[in-house]
Amino acid sequence: MTGAKATEWVPIKTKTDGAVLYAMLYVLLHERSAEELDITFLKNTTSSPYLVAPNGYYLRDPKTRKPLVWDLRTNAPVPFDTSNLDPAIEGSYVVRNAIEIGADEELWSHTNVTVTTAHEKLKEHVLQHTPEWATTISDVPAETIRRIANEFLDAACIGETFEVEGRLLPFRPVTVVLGKSINNGWGAYECVWARTVMQVLVGALEVPGGMLGSTTILSGPDWDRMANVVPGEDGFMHFPFNPTDKENWLREHETRHAHRQLTPMVGDSMFAGLFGSTSIAWLRLQGRAAESWEKPKPPDVWFVYKCNPSISFSETSRLGETMAEFPFMVSFAYTEDETNHFADLMLPEAIDLESTQLIRVGGQHYFEQQWEAEGWVLRQKVVEPQGEARDFSWICTELARRIGMLDAYNDMINLGACGVPLKTDSYDYSLDSSTVHEPDVIWDAVCKAASADLTDGKEVNDLKWFQEKGYKVRPFSSINWYLYPKLIDQGLRFELPYQERILRVGRQLANRLHESGVDWWDTQLEEYEALPTWKDLNELWDGIIEKNFDVTASDFPFWLLSARSMQYAWGGNTSLQFIHEVASNVAGHDGILINADKAASLGIGEGDWMEVSSPVGTAHGQARLRQGIREDVIVMIGQFGHWKMPFAKDLKVPNLNDLVPMHPDFLDGHGSSIDATKAAVKKVETHS
């Protein structure tokens, strides 16, 4: 749907986006002059001028241990935060006396050492990645790569400004957006890094017209990106990596996917468990991962809420077998589905129109970019819950009471679990921790706290007020749409292009894992590079399936990709007939998309039944012929494949997830994988 709005389609070979992005960097760095880039941005707002020592870490001042830059005014190395400096971003320099600090505090003293800037390292890094090189990998013509890279630079308006709330900011109306299967799994680091470095080279990061980040779930409150602009080490923003140093690395596994041991990037906030590699958890439960770790026990009680992993995860049939082994499963459900098929207990939750919740609106959340207001809106029930359904606030409270956690549960609400703290230095609407509170009592306190927080205590509005008025907002300054001005005000830099902390964390993590006898994560550890190395992902993928599934890669010549239907959202509404009626107005929802010419060569016509097979599964669906798809790609919409959910199970539309292999080798260094697989296609007369 988004691509259909484009001026031009460049039919790139699947999983070669990194090659094209690296080639675009080559064009910007080696075929255009440095003066055509945003030199001011690079010098003052990035890691480009930092000097890189022989072992790959920053060269540092012996006294302060701060990273060094080469000052063109004094023709000498100085700490990066020296006032009135003019840092070089290109070239090599001889430094008489400096130090380098390794991952575990190894100390190297360097005398008369020749070093280069991080920007120079970047230029060296992409030197071999020419458009001609990328063409042989991606099928994108070299002249197309050059043209798009040059158009990107020429359209960046370097030097122009835009006034926001009385302040002049850089105006850079260019951006690169990455889609699904590109920004996760193997190759994601290279693609995201290269895309963001393109933005950095033209000064188009977090400024008007340029690329803006999204909600900050890992590093701070998701509604306030500005709160993440906190000084950290070496002149960059703080980021809450899980500790990997020898003293603080957590050796015990608190979770089945062991996010604090394996994936330091996800941190340990309340959202960290969501971003830890849940694939590892399922693989460990199946005895297919972590050779030196014992197989974990399944949960004594497994709660499932507003999700259907039996449809949305990889190797879904095998996943069902694992779920069937869980001792006791509780599902909150509106209707039967493929996951709660295994539930021992199904509980009816009140739907949104039968329950109350105060919800943040506006500000900086990625669902609601570029608002000029922020505040709260009350979702309130228009009818009482039907049958035995209960408001989820009541359900949570009752669960806490019955299992003896009422005090802790109420304490979490007081701390802000409902979106805002109920007690601060300015106000106190906290709940008695030892008391069972009805939902309206909880939301009344939240309403009072939210309104007091919004008005600095000048107005306090209770639940009844919100029920009458609906919402309360205050003005939100558009200067807060962009991180750039706050970075400048605090003297901070974007940690690009050279990411020494990634290198440091990876080396530390490797040391900790090896000390504890773990070597099965070594391939993933190779991803922790300051400048990521391009990988041939098609070759990597073919090697993995031949190694682990006893098949020949050439027998699976297609890439099977997934798309998300806007009408079916996350798939929870697939059982609704009127949604099906709406979705049917958009072509492609009811079958498998395949290139029309390729289909003809296989004897497949519009509406014919196709069998799609992968190394781990088979699915059937009707062919939907298109020209706007490469001949080596087929596409399935991702919210189907139901065999239990009413109405949805009768649609006979396949889901690729059961065909996607789940194996440790498919996980990248941060534990992510892609919803895609190599596949074979043939016409069939009948279907299952």
Secondary structure, DSSP 8 states (H G I E B T S, - for coil): --GGG-S------TT-HHHHHHHHHHIIIIIS-GGGS-HHHHHHHBSTTBEE-TTSSBEE-TTT--BEEEETTTTEEEETT-TT--B--SSEEEEEEEEEE-TTS-EEEEEEEEEEEHHHHHHHHTTT--HHHHHHHH---HHHHHHHHHHHHHTT-TT-EEEETTEEEE---------TTTSSSTTHHHHHHHHHHHHHHTT-BSSTTSB-----TTTS-TT-GGGG--B-GGGBB-------STTT---S-SSTT-HHHH-GGGTTSTTHHHHS-HHHHHHHHTT-S-TTS------SSEEEES--HHHHSSSHHHHHHHHTT-S-EEEE-SS--TTGGG-SEEE-B--GGGS-EEEEEETT-GGG-S-SEEEEEEE--SS---TT-B-HHHHHHHHHHHTT-HHHHHHHHHHTTTSS-SB-SS-B----TTS---HHHHHHHHHHHHHHHHTTTS----HHHHHHH-EEEEE--GGGG-SHHHHHHHT-BB--S--HHHHHHHHHHHHHHHHTT--TTHHHHTT--SS-----HHHHHHHHHHHHHS--GGG--EEEEEE--TTTTTTTTTT-HHHHHHHTTSTTTTSEEEEHHHHHHTT--TT-EEEEEETTEEEEEEEEEESSS-TTEEEEETT---SSSTTGGGS----SGGGS---GGG--TTS---S-EEEEEEE-SS--
